[in-house]
Amino acid sequence: QVQLVESGGGLVQAGGSLRLSCAASGRTFSFSTYTIGWFRQAPGKEREFVAGISRRGGPTFYTNSVKGRFTISRDYARNTVWLQMNSLKPEDTADYYCASSPDGSVTQNGGDYDYWGQGTQVTVSS
């Protein structure tokens, strides 16, 4: 069993920054064997892939709308994945979820991820 806990969401003005964290744990969980992805879901919209990082720490992938603004990284000592979000826009407003996948490579298909966190809310005001 794997537990993923997101934190770091909140209310921020457009142009501001937030750093989301995804802390992973589990009795038999080996952090270094999982690819981690960030997804988001805005009200009334489908869930979409935001960013992902392979179990080896690279390569990383981003959806086009966040390229150059968001950075994903992982800390193996802390079993944590970070999502640094800069130059935030109102359209970034959503619930953000991290998820783990046993695949060695990043996939943008949410169905390939087997464990999900509870989400953290990000609101960007204009």
Protein Blocks (a to p, Z undefined) as FASTA:
>chain_A
ZZdddehiacddehiacddddddddfklcfklpccddddddehiacddfbdcdfkopacd
ddfklgokaccdddfklopacdddehiafklgccddddddfbfbdcfbfklpcbdcebja
ddddZZ
